């Protein structure tokens, strides 16, 4: 999961290097997102779940800000700029969704089942667009797995 996130961010960085004068903005966004991803996993490793959540929320906020910017400047941008901007928005959303899934799995491993359930439910509530169906499907599977883990023993 983390490898695909890093690969997507690397793709953004490479794409930013090829984009000429707008390179700085795309590079800055990619670097910021990479920093948040690294901090997210560092926080999880240190069992600092609230800090990890804040890092992931920053990635989601970046996606929202980029979307708003695209919509505001839609008539002023070249098609290639809009495409690049939307690609960064998509990567930010996917990165955040992958991080939420990683957090939920981490919480299951730590036997913090209620928090894991809440995290899976958050994914289902947030990533409703068909483009993010794979993440919603993984969250549904995670909820089913949780039900198996915490199901009361038969005969109780």
N, C-alpha and C positions, 0 to 999 in steps of 0.2 A: 504494500500500500504506500509506504513512504517513498519507495523508489519511483513509482509512477508520479507522485507529486513532484519530486525533485526533477524528474524527466520533463514534466510539463513546464516547470519554472525555467529549466535550462533552455527549452524550446523558445520560451518567451524572451529570454536573455539573448539568444542567438538571433531571433527575429528583430529584436530591438537594435542590435548591432548593424543590421542591414537596412535600417529605415531612414538613414540620413539625418536631417536636422531634427526630427522628432525623436531621435534615438535617446536623448537624455531622459525624456519623460517616460518612455517605455522601459528603459533600463532602470530608472528610479523605481517605478512600480514593481518591476520584477524583483529587484533587490529587496524592496520593502516586504514583499510577499514572502520571499525566501527567508528573510530575518524572522518574520512571524512564525513560519513553519518550524524553523530551527528552535525558536524559543518555546513553541508549543510542545515539541518532543522533549526538549530539555526539562520543561516543567513537569511533564508526565513522568519522566525518569526519576525526578526528585519527589514524586507523589504530591505535587503542587497543583491539584486539579483546578481550583479556582483561577490560578494564574494561566493555566493552559486554556481554560474556557475564554478568558479575556483575550488571549492571543488569537484564538480562532474567531472571536467576534470582531476583532480588528480586520481580519481577512474578509469577513462578510461585509463589514462597513466599507472597505475599499471597493468591493464589487458594486455596492449600491451607489457610491459616489461616482464611479466610472459610468454606470448606467445613466445616472442623472445628467452627467456631463455630455454623454453622447446624445441624449434626447434634446438637450438644450442647444447644442451646436450642430445638430443634424444637417441643416441646410448650408452650413458653412464648411463642412469637411468634405474632402475627397472620398470617394468610395473606398479606396484602399486604406485610408485612415480609419474610417468607420469599421471596416472589417477587422483591422488590427485591434481597435478598441474593444469590439465585441469579443474577439478571441481572448483578450485579457480578462474580460468580465467572466466569460465561461470558465477559464482556468481558475479564477478566484473562487467562483461558486463550487467547482469540482474539488478544489483543494480543501475548502472548508468542509464540504460534505465528507470527504475522505477522512479528515481530521475528526469529525464527529463520530464516524464509525470506529476509528481507532480508539477514541476516548471510551465509547460504549464497551468495546471489547476489553479494554484495560480495566474498566470498572467491573466487568464480569469476572475477570481473573482475580481481582481484589475482593470478590464476593460482596460487592456493593451493588446488589441487584436492583434496588429501587432507583438508584442513580443511573444505572445502565438503562433501565426501562425508560426513564425520563429522557435520556439522551436519544434513544431510538425513536421515541415519540416526537422529539423535537425535529429529527430528520424528516419524519413523515409529514409534520406540519409545515416545515420550511421548504422542502424540495418537492413541490407538487407538480412542477412543469415536466412535461414528457421528456425533455432533454436530460433530466436527472432521475429518470425512472430506475436506473440500475442501483442508485443509492437508496431509493425508497424500498426497492425489492430486498436489498441487503438488510435494511432496518427491519422489515417485516420478518425476514428469516431470523434475525437476532432476537426479536420478540418471541417468536415460536421456540427458539432454543432456550430462552430464559424460562418460558413456561415449563419446559422439560426439566430444567435444572431445579426449579423451586416448587415443582408440583408436590403436593403432599403424598406421602406413601399410601398405597392402596390399602383399604381396609380401615383407614383412620376416620 
